[in-house]
Amino acid sequence: MHHNGLRTAILLGGLSALIITVGAWLGGGTGAQIAFVLALVSNGVAYFFSDRIALSAMRARPVSEVEQPTLYRIVRELSTQARQPMPRLYISPTVQPNAFATGRSPRRAAVCVTYGLTKLLNEDELRGVIGHELSHVYNRDILISSVAGAFATMITWLSYVAVFFGGSDDDEGPGFVGALLMMLLGPVAATMVQMAISRTREFQADESGARLTGDPLALASALRKIEMGARRLPLPENSRLTSASHMMIANPFSGSGFGRLFSTHPPTSERVARLERMAGYRR
């Protein structure tokens, strides 16, 4: 938890420094002053509204217990077992099977599952996935993940700002500065996400989630199905989704485009092997 808090502070500081640098580059002293104010606003948005940004990226909406009674029962049982508050529940209309957790703390957490996930998994597998996502909440992974996603969204947005405010003298395009920023800021956003998000956090959430549910093999089975479903139905690699992809239980992209820069997921085969060892299997 301490390391996640420190990484969050560093990430917010890096966002401020980048915004101010871009402002000074484009507008000199006045640009730097404007950028300083923008940095303060951006930090506030990243901290307080990062969950809304992630949920919006997946077009998620709150789901009622009447709509998803099994999902509600699973989350309620696991939350009670862990002696933690029950998170808000959302569903995304996406047909690809996937899930993620977001928010600043267990009391402000949200768990989102896709429509495809609810149709693909049986109850034990769904329970395994929910245990994994709740473990991200209880391990305090969600703050740094949510802020990193908001951070990446804002950096990508800066590249679009450069198109309009970094124009060439003859106003025939974004100019050298705008073009350069558009080429650099995407990889910068991806690099910062990679630095902020530890790849081991998925292993940790797999392990603690399996201990919470008491069924590591159900999660292993769910991970296999989710990976196959994500390969068959990859999400479009646009800026809105790439900035939230690191929060999902499995990489939602095909792995051949820009989205691969944002991937923080270890191989599914290795995750499954670890879960099988937890269950006493030997290879």
N, C-alpha and C positions, 0 to 999 in steps of 0.2 A: 504493500500500500504506500509506503514511504517513497519507493522508487517511482511508482506511478505518479504520485503527486509532484515529485521533482521533475520528471519528464514533461508533465503537463505545463509546469511553470516555464521550463526551457522552451517548449513549443510555442507558448503564447509570446514569450520574449522574442523568439525568432520571427514570428509573424509580424510583430511590431517593427523590428529592425528592417525586415524586407519591405514593408509598406512605406516606411520613412525613406529608405534608400531609393525606391522607385519614384516616390514623390519628389525627392531632391533631384533625381536624374531628369525627370520630365519638366519640373517647374522651378528648380533652384530653391532659394530660401523660402519663398512663398509656398512652393509645392511641398517642401518639407514640413512646414507648419500645418498645412491642410492635411498632409499625410499623418502627422502626429495625432490630430483629432480623429482621423479615420481609423488609426491603429487602436485608439482607446475604444471606439465604437465596435471595431472588429473583435477585439478581445472579449468585450461584453457579450456580443452575439455568439462567439464561439463557445463561451462558457455557459451562458444561460439558455441558449436556443439550439445547441448542437443536436439535441435529440429530435427537435422538430425538423431540422435540416435533413437528418438521416431518414426519418419517417416519410418526409415529403419526397425524397429521392425515389423511394419505392412506392409512392402513391398509396401509402398505408392509411387505413382508417381504424378507429376504435371498433372493437368487436364485442358484442354483448354475450352474456352467458346463454341466452336463448338460442343464438346463432351457433355457438360453439361450446356446448355443454361439456364435452369430453376434454377439450383444451382447458377450460376453466377449472374443471375438477382436478386435472393433473397439476396445474400450476398452484392451485390452492393447497393440495396435499403436500407438494414438495416444499412450498414456502412455509407451511406450518411445521413440517418436519425439521426444516432448517432454522425455525424460529426467527423468520425474517418477514418483513412486510410483503404483501402480494404486489407484484408490479402491474402496471397498466398493460393491457393486452391489445394488440393491433393485428390486422391481417392485410396483406398486400394482394392485389388481384393477379400478381405475376404467376404464370403457370409453371415457371421453373421452381422446383423444390429447394427451399432455402429458409434460413432464419437468422435473426440477429437480436442482440440486446443493446440498448442505448440508454443514456441518461447520466446524471451527475453523481448519483448515490443510490443505495438500495431503496430509499424512500421516494426517489424520483425516477426510478427505473421504468423502462418499457421493454417488453418483449414482443417482437414481430415475427410472425410466420407467414409464408406465402400460401396462397390458395393451392398451389401445386403440391406443397408439402403435406397439407391436410388430406389430400386425395391419394398420395403415394404411400405413406407410412401406416403401419398398423399401430395400435395403441401403445404397445411396449416400445416400439421404435420412436414414436412421438414423445413418449415420456423420457427416453434417453436424450433426445435433442433438447427438450425443455430443461432437463437437468444440466446439460452442457451450458445453455444460455444463462440459466440462473447462477451457475458457478462463475461465469464472467462477472455477473453482478456482485456476488459475494466476495470474489477475489479483488474487487475494485478495479477491474480492467476497463469498465465501461466509460469512465471519465476520460482517460487518455485516448481511447478509441474514438469517442464521440467528438472530442476537441480536434483530434487529428483529421477526422472527416470534414469538419467544418473548416479547418485550416486549409485543406486541399481544395475545397470548393471556392474559398476566397482567393487563393492564389490563381486558380484557373480564371476566376472572374477578373483579376487584375490584367490578365492577358487580353481580355476583351476590352477593358478600359483603355489599354495601350493603343488599340486599333483606332479609337476615336480621339484620343488626346495626344497621341505620339505621332501625328501625321507628318508627312513630308511638306516641304515648303510650297510645292505646287498643288498640295491637297489631292494628289492622285492615288492615295493609298495610305496604309499605316506608316509608311516610312521605315527607315532603318531601325530606329528605336523600337517602334511597335512590332516590327517583324522579329527582331531579336528577342524581345520579351515573350512573344508568342512561342518561339522555339525553346526558350530556356525555362519558363515558369512551370510548364507541365512536368518535365523531369525533376525540377526543384521540389514541386509538391509531392511527387512520388518518393523522392529521396527522403524528405522529412517524415513522411508516413512510415517508410521502411525503418528509419532510425528510431521513431517513437514507439513502434509496435514490435514487441518481441515475438519472434516466431514460436518460442516455447510456451507462450500463453495459451495456445490451442491445446498443446499436450496437457498443460496444467488443468484447463477447463474440462478436457476429456476425462482425466483421472478423477478430479473432484466431483464432476457430474456423475460419473459411473458409481462412485462411492455413495453419492446422495440417493441415486435410484436403486443401487444394489444390483445392477444388471449391465455390466460392461459390454456384453455381447449384443444387447439390443441397440446400443449406440453404435457399435461397430457395423451392424447390419444397416442401420440408418445411414451411416456415412457412405457405405458402398452405393446404396440406392440414390443418395443425393448427388454423389459425384457422377453417376451415370446419367441422372436426369439433367444435371447442369451441362454435361457434354452434349446431350441431345438438344437442349433448349437454352443455348448460351444467351445471356443478356447483351443488348447493344452496348458497345464500349464508348458511351458518351460521358461527358464530364460530370453530369449529375450522378451517374451510377458508379463511375470509377472512384469517386471520392468517398463512397460508402461501402465499397466492396470488401475492404479489409475487416469489417465488422461481421460479415456473414460467416456462417459455419463452414461453408465451402466456397472456393473460388467460383464466382458466377459467370466468368468469361471463358472463351474458347482457349485463351492462352497464347494466341498468335498476334494480338494487336497491342494497342497502347495500354490496355488494362493490365497487361502482365507486369508493367512497371510498379503497379500498386499492390501486387499480390504479396501477402504476408503469410500465406497458408503453407504449412509443411505438407509433404506428400500424404495423401489419404492412406496409401498402403502402410506407411509407417505408423500412422495413428491407429489403424485397425490392428496392426501387429502388437502394439503396446496394450491395447484394450484386451486382446486375446490372451496376452501374458497375464494381465490382471485376473482373468477368469481361470487361469491355470493351464492354458494351452501352451504346448511347446512345439516349436517348429524344427 
